[in-house]
Amino acid sequence: MTGERKKLLLRLDPAVHDALARWAADELRSTNSQIEFLLRRALSEAGRLPDGVGRMRPRGRPRKTQEDGEHEGGADHGEAPG
């Protein structure tokens, strides 16, 4: 998928939204990501998922990286471990 992600206003029955939100939490996804996951799966099963569609980010929180403030070697503020 190229370019900016599309935004969509979606009106749902409150009970359907609540069920989706609970399912998403069980799967460690946001409700939005759960809806996209289900739509992609339905498109794939129907043979309608376009070629070249990018993969979804893995579920759960992203791992911390050096840029996120994690210090290499576990030492804080330049101190030597020990």
Contact map, one row per residue, 1 for C-alpha under 8 A:
1110000000000000000000000000000000000000000000000001110000000000000000000000000000
1111000000000000000000000000000000000000000000000000000000000000000000000000000000
1111100000000000000000000000000000000000000000000000000000000000000000000000000000
0111110000000000000000000000000000000000000000000000000000000000000000000000000000
0011111000000000000000000000000000000000000000000000000000000000000000000000000000
0001111100000000000000000000000000000000000000000000000000000000000000000000000000
0000111110000000000000000000000000000000000000000000000000000000000000000000000000
0000011111000000000000000000000000000000000000000000000000000000000000000000000000
0000001111100000000000000000000000000000000000000000000000000000000000000000000000
0000000111110000000000000000000000000000000000000000000000000000000000000000000000
0000000011111000000000000000000000000000000000000000000000000000000000000000000000
0000000001111101100000000000000000000000000000000000000000000000000000000000000000
0000000000111111100000000000000000000000000000000000000000000000000000000000000000
0000000000011111110000000000000000000000000000000000000000000000000000000000000000
0000000000001111111000000000000000000000000000000000000000000000000000000000000000
0000000000011111111100000000000000000000000000000000000000000000000000000000000000
0000000000011111111110000000000000000000000000000000000000000000000000000000000000
0000000000000111111111000000000000000000000000000000000000000000000000000000000000
0000000000000011111111100000000000000000000000000000000000000000000000000000000000
0000000000000001111111110000001001100000000000000000000000000000000000000000000000
0000000000000000111111111000011000000000000000000000000000000000000000000000000000
0000000000000000011111111100000000000000000000000000000000000000000000000000000000
0000000000000000001111111110000001000000000000000000000000000000000000000000000000
0000000000000000000111111111111011000000000000000000000000000000000000000000000000
0000000000000000000011111111111000000000000000000000000000000000000000000000000000
0000000000000000000001111111100000000000000000000000000000000000000000000000000000
0000000000000000000000111111100000000000000000000000000000110000000000000000000000
0000000000000000000000011111110000000000000000000000000000110000000000000000000000
0000000000000000000000011111111111000000000000000000000000110000000000000000000000
0000000000000000000010011001111111000000000000000000000000000000000000000000000000
0000000000000000000110011000111111100000000000000000000000000000000000000000000000
0000000000000000000000000000111111110000000000000000000000000000000000000000000000
0000000000000000000000010000111111111000000000000000000000000000000000000000000000
0000000000000000000100110000111111111100000000000000000000000000000000000000000000
0000000000000000000100000000001111111110000000000000000000000000000000000000000000
0000000000000000000000000000000111111111000000000000000000000000000000000000000000
0000000000000000000000000000000011111111100000000000000100000000000000000000000000
0000000000000000000000000000000001111111110000000000000000000000000000000000000000
0000000000000000000000000000000000111111111000000000000000000000000000000000000000
0000000000000000000000000000000000011111111100001000000000000000000000000000000000
0000000000000000000000000000000000001111111110000000000000000000000000000000000000
0000000000000000000000000000000000000111111111000000000000000000000000000000000000
0000000000000000000000000000000000000011111111111000000000000000000000000000000000
0000000000000000000000000000000000000001111111111000000000000000000000000000000000
0000000000000000000000000000000000000000111111110000000000000000000000000000000000
0000000000000000000000000000000000000000011111111000000000000000000000000000000000
0000000000000000000000000000000000000000001111111000000000000000000000000000000000
0000000000000000000000000000000000000000001111111100000000000000000000000000000000
0000000000000000000000000000000000000001001101111110100000000000000000000000000000
0000000000000000000000000000000000000000000000011111100000000000000000000000000000
0000000000000000000000000000000000000000000000001111100000000000000000000000000000
1000000000000000000000000000000000000000000000000111110000000000000000000000000000
1000000000000000000000000000000000000000000000001111111000000000000000000000000000
1000000000000000000000000000000000000000000000000001111100000000000000000000000000
0000000000000000000000000000000000000000000000000000111110000000000000000000000000
0000000000000000000000000000000000001000000000000000011111000000000000000000000000
0000000000000000000000000000000000000000000000000000001111100000000000000000000000
0000000000000000000000000000000000000000000000000000000111110000000000000000000000
0000000000000000000000000011100000000000000000000000000011111000000000000000000000
0000000000000000000000000011100000000000000000000000000001111100000000000000000000
0000000000000000000000000000000000000000000000000000000000111110000000000000000000
0000000000000000000000000000000000000000000000000000000000011111000000000000000000
0000000000000000000000000000000000000000000000000000000000001111100000000000000000
0000000000000000000000000000000000000000000000000000000000000111111111000000000000
0000000000000000000000000000000000000000000000000000000000000011111111000000000000
0000000000000000000000000000000000000000000000000000000000000001111111110000000000
0000000000000000000000000000000000000000000000000000000000000001111111000000000000
0000000000000000000000000000000000000000000000000000000000000001111111000000000000
0000000000000000000000000000000000000000000000000000000000000001111111100000000000
0000000000000000000000000000000000000000000000000000000000000001111111110100000000
0000000000000000000000000000000000000000000000000000000000000000010011111111000000
0000000000000000000000000000000000000000000000000000000000000000010001111110000000
0000000000000000000000000000000000000000000000000000000000000000000000111110000010
0000000000000000000000000000000000000000000000000000000000000000000001111111000010
0000000000000000000000000000000000000000000000000000000000000000000000111111111110
0000000000000000000000000000000000000000000000000000000000000000000000100111111000
0000000000000000000000000000000000000000000000000000000000000000000000000011111000
0000000000000000000000000000000000000000000000000000000000000000000000000011111100
0000000000000000000000000000000000000000000000000000000000000000000000000011111110
0000000000000000000000000000000000000000000000000000000000000000000000000010011111
0000000000000000000000000000000000000000000000000000000000000000000000001110001111
0000000000000000000000000000000000000000000000000000000000000000000000000000000111
